[in-house]
Amino acid sequence: MKTPVAVTLIIMGSVIIITPAISDYLFQVNVVTLLAKTGAPTVTLEGRMSDLYRIGCWAAGLGMVGVAVFCSLVQGHASVRQETVATHGA
């Protein structure tokens, strides 16, 4: 796998993995802001990320990072074998 593709997969996979944490943080910020502005003792907000979507983000991101790492390792072993054959065969 080409290096720019592997780096892109790792970066985007990491972004997808961290998406649920960012979503939770922004949800809490919205709750605190709404509580501070209204002065109400309780607040109900809709739109919290579901557990299924959360697991999907983790699985997709982990898959992207895993594919990048696996393909980079396989390509690295293949190039080492080619270099070994080239130096010993000459």
ROGU-959249 format. One record per atom (N, C-alpha, C, O): residue in three letters; x, y, z. Coordinates in steps of 0.05 Angstrom, whole numbers, padded with zeros to 5 digits, always signed. Each point is the difference from the previous one (the first is absolute). Example, Ala and Ser with C-alpha at 12.3 -4.5 7.8 and 13.67 -1.06 7.14 Angstrom:
2
ALA+00264-00114+00156/ALA-00018+00024+00000/ALA+00018+00024+00000/ALA+00021+00000+00013/SER-00028+00021-00027/SER+00016+00024+00001/SER-00015+00022+00014/SER+00010+00022+00004/
//
This chain:
90
MET+00017-00023+00000/MET-00017+00023+00000/MET+00018+00025+00000/MET+00020+00000+00014/LYS-00028+00019-00029/LYS+00016+00025-00002/LYS-00002+00015+00027/LYS-00020-00001+00014/THR+00042+00014-00007/THR+00002+00014+00025/THR-00022+00021+00004/THR-00012+00001+00022/PRO+00006+00016-00042/PRO-00021+00020+00005/PRO-00028-00013+00006/PRO-00015+00011+00015/VAL+00010-00033-00028/VAL-00026-00014+00004/VAL+00000-00011+00029/VAL-00021+00003+00014/ALA+00043-00015-00006/ALA+00001-00011+00028/ALA-00003+00022+00021/ALA-00014-00004+00020/VAL+00028+00026-00025/VAL-00002+00022+00020/VAL-00028+00011+00000/VAL-00010+00007+00022/THR-00003-00004-00045/THR-00027+00010+00000/THR-00019-00019+00014/THR-00017+00009+00015/LEU+00020-00035-00019/LEU-00017-00019+00014/LEU+00004+00001+00030/LEU-00020-00001+00015/ILE+00044+00004-00006/ILE+00006+00001+00028/ILE-00012+00026+00013/ILE-00012-00001+00021/ILE+00016+00023-00035/ILE-00011+00026+00011/ILE-00030-00001+00000/ILE-00012+00007+00020/MET-00001-00014-00042/MET-00029+00000-00001/MET-00012-00021+00018/MET-00021+00004+00012/GLY+00034-00027-00009/GLY-00009-00020+00019/GLY+00001+00010+00028/GLY-00018-00005+00016/SER+00039+00019-00009/SER+00003+00012+00026/SER-00022+00021+00006/SER-00011+00001+00022/VAL+00005+00015-00043/VAL-00021+00020+00003/VAL-00027-00014+00005/VAL-00016+00009+00016/ILE+00011-00031-00031/ILE-00026-00014+00004/ILE-00001-00013+00027/ILE-00021+00000+00013/ILE+00043-00010-00003/ILE+00001-00013+00026/ILE-00006+00021+00022/ILE-00014-00006+00019/ILE+00025+00030-00022/ILE-00004+00020+00021/ILE-00026+00016-00002/ILE-00007+00015+00018/THR-00008-00020-00040/THR-00026+00014-00004/THR-00019-00003+00024/THR-00012+00020+00008/PRO+00008-00044+00003/PRO-00019-00003+00023/PRO+00009+00017+00024/PRO-00017+00011+00014/ALA+00043-00010-00009/ALA+00009+00016+00023/ALA-00005+00030-00005/ALA-00008+00014+00019/ILE+00013-00005-00043/ILE-00005+00028-00006/ILE-00030+00006+00002/ILE-00008+00021+00010/SER-00008-00039-00020/SER-00029+00003+00002/SER-00010+00002+00029/SER-00016+00017+00006/ASP+00027-00034+00011/ASP-00008+00001+00029/ASP+00009+00027+00012/ASP-00015+00012+00015/TYR+00039-00003-00022/TYR+00009+00025+00011/TYR-00018+00023-00009/TYR-00007+00017+00017/LEU+00001-00016-00042/LEU-00017+00022-00010/LEU-00028-00002+00011/LEU-00013+00021+00005/PHE+00003-00045+00000/PHE-00027-00003+00013/PHE+00001+00011+00028/PHE-00018+00014+00008/GLN+00039-00020+00007/GLN+00003+00011+00027/GLN+00003+00030+00001/GLN-00011+00013+00017/VAL+00025-00002-00037/VAL+00003+00029-00001/VAL-00027+00013-00006/VAL-00006+00020+00012/ASN-00010-00032-00029/ASN-00026+00011-00006/ASN-00018-00001+00024/ASN-00015+00018+00005/VAL+00016-00040+00011/VAL-00016-00002+00024/VAL+00008+00021+00020/VAL-00017+00013+00012/VAL+00043-00010-00007/VAL+00009+00020+00019/VAL-00007+00028-00009/VAL-00008+00016+00017/THR+00011-00010-00042/THR-00007+00026-00010/THR-00029+00006+00003/THR-00008+00022+00008/LEU-00009-00042-00015/LEU-00028+00004+00003/LEU-00009+00003+00029/LEU-00017+00017+00006/LEU+00030-00032+00012/LEU-00006+00003+00029/LEU+00008+00028+00010/LEU-00014+00012+00016/ALA+00037-00003-00025/ALA+00010+00026+00009/ALA-00018+00023-00011/ALA-00005+00020+00014/LYS-00004-00022-00039/LYS-00016+00021-00011/LYS-00028+00001+00011/LYS-00011+00022+00005/THR-00001-00045-00001/THR-00028+00000+00009/THR-00003+00000+00030/THR-00020+00009+00010/GLY+00039-00020+00004/GLY-00002-00002+00029/GLY-00019-00022+00009/GLY-00006-00002+00023/ALA-00002-00015-00042/ALA-00018-00022+00007/ALA+00015-00022+00014/ALA+00024-00004-00004/PRO-00037-00011+00022/PRO+00013-00021+00015/PRO+00006-00025-00017/PRO+00018-00015+00006/THR-00034+00011-00027/THR+00004-00023-00018/THR-00003+00009-00029/THR-00013+00019-00006/VAL+00026-00035-00011/VAL-00001+00006-00029/VAL-00002-00027-00014/VAL+00013-00020+00007/THR-00029+00019-00028/THR-00002-00024-00017/THR+00007+00007-00028/THR-00013+00017-00012/LEU+00033-00029+00001/LEU+00009+00004-00027/LEU-00003-00026-00016/LEU+00007-00021+00010/GLU-00017+00023-00034/GLU-00002-00023-00018/GLU+00025+00000-00018/GLU+00013+00020-00003/GLY-00008-00043-00008/GLY+00022-00002-00019/GLY+00026-00012+00010/GLY+00020+00003-00013/ARG-00022-00016+00036/ARG+00025-00012+00010/ARG+00007-00024-00018/ARG-00018-00014-00010/MET+00043+00009+00005/MET+00010-00021-00017/MET-00008-00028+00011/MET+00004-00005+00024/SER-00016-00012-00041/SER-00008-00026+00010/SER+00024-00018+00003/SER+00021+00004-00011/ASP-00025-00025+00027/ASP+00022-00019+00005/ASP+00007-00015-00025/ASP+00024-00006-00004/LEU-00043-00001-00013/LEU+00005-00014-00025/LEU+00018+00017-00018/LEU+00018-00010-00013/TYR-00024+00036+00010/TYR+00016+00018-00016/TYR+00028+00003+00012/TYR+00019+00001-00015/ARG-00018+00000+00041/ARG+00026+00002+00014/ARG+00018-00024-00006/ARG+00023+00003-00006/ILE-00035-00027+00008/ILE+00015-00024-00006/ILE+00008-00001-00030/ILE+00022-00010-00007/GLY-00040+00019-00010/GLY+00006+00001-00028/GLY+00024+00019-00007/GLY+00016-00007-00016/CYS-00015+00029+00030/CYS+00023+00018-00004/CYS+00026-00013+00009/CYS+00020+00002-00014/TRP-00021-00014+00037/TRP+00024-00014+00010/TRP+00009-00022-00019/TRP+00024-00003-00006/ALA-00043-00013-00004/ALA+00006-00022-00017/ALA+00011+00009-00027/ALA+00020-00010-00010/ALA-00033+00030-00002/ALA+00009+00011-00025/ALA+00028+00012+00002/ALA+00017-00004-00017/GLY-00013+00020+00038/GLY+00027+00013+00003/GLY+00021-00021+00005/GLY+00022+00002-00010/LEU-00028-00021+00027/LEU+00020-00022+00006/LEU+00006-00016-00025/LEU+00022-00008-00005/GLY-00043+00004-00012/GLY+00004-00015-00025/GLY+00018+00016-00019/GLY+00018-00012-00013/MET-00022+00038+00011/MET+00017+00016-00017/MET+00029+00000+00009/MET+00018-00003-00017/VAL-00014+00007+00042/VAL+00028+00000+00011/VAL+00012-00028-00003/VAL+00023-00002-00008/GLY-00039-00019+00013/GLY+00010-00027-00003/GLY+00008-00007-00028/GLY+00021-00012-00005/VAL-00037+00020-00015/VAL+00007-00005-00028/VAL+00025+00015-00008/VAL+00017-00012-00014/ALA-00014+00036+00023/ALA+00024+00016-00007/ALA+00025-00013+00012/ALA+00020-00003-00014/VAL-00021-00005+00039/VAL+00023-00012+00013/VAL+00006-00027-00013/VAL+00023-00006-00006/PHE-00044-00011+00002/PHE+00004-00026-00012/PHE+00012+00002-00028/PHE+00020-00014-00006/CYS-00031+00031-00010/CYS+00011+00002-00028/CYS+00028+00012+00000/CYS+00016-00007-00017/SER-00010+00025+00035/SER+00027+00011+00002/SER+00020-00022+00008/SER+00022-00001-00010/LEU-00030-00016+00029/LEU+00018-00021+00009/LEU+00004-00021-00022/LEU+00022-00009-00004/VAL-00043+00002-00010/VAL+00002-00020-00022/VAL+00017+00011-00022/VAL+00017-00014-00011/GLN-00020+00040+00004/GLN+00016+00012-00020/GLN+00029+00001+00008/GLN+00018-00003-00016/GLY-00013+00009+00042/GLY+00027+00002+00010/GLY+00014-00027-00001/GLY+00024-00002-00008/HIS-00038-00020+00014/HIS+00012-00027-00001/HIS+00005-00007-00029/HIS+00020-00013-00006/ALA-00037+00020-00013/ALA+00003-00006-00028/ALA+00024+00015-00011/ALA+00015-00012-00016/SER-00011+00037+00023/SER+00023+00015-00010/SER+00026-00011+00012/SER+00021+00001-00014/VAL-00021-00010+00039/VAL+00024-00012+00012/VAL+00007-00026-00015/VAL+00024-00005-00006/ARG-00044-00011-00001/ARG+00006-00025-00015/ARG+00011+00007-00027/ARG+00019-00014-00009/GLN-00030+00034-00005/GLN+00010+00007-00026/GLN+00029+00010+00001/GLN+00016-00007-00017/GLU-00009+00022+00037/GLU+00027+00010+00003/GLU+00019-00023+00007/GLU+00022+00000-00010/THR-00031-00019+00026/THR+00017-00023+00007/THR+00005-00017-00025/THR+00023-00008-00004/VAL-00043+00003-00012/VAL+00003-00015-00024/VAL+00018+00014-00020/VAL+00017-00012-00013/ALA-00020+00038+00011/ALA+00017+00016-00018/ALA+00029+00000+00008/ALA+00017-00001-00018/THR-00011+00003+00043/THR+00028+00001+00009/THR+00013-00027-00001/THR+00024-00003-00006/HIS-00039-00018+00013/HIS+00012-00027+00000/HIS+00000-00012-00028/HIS+00017-00017-00005/GLY-00034+00025-00012/GLY-00001-00011-00027/GLY+00020+00012-00018/GLY+00006-00012-00021/ALA+00006+00035+00028/ALA+00019+00013-00018/ALA+00027-00011+00002/ALA+00018+00009-00014/
//
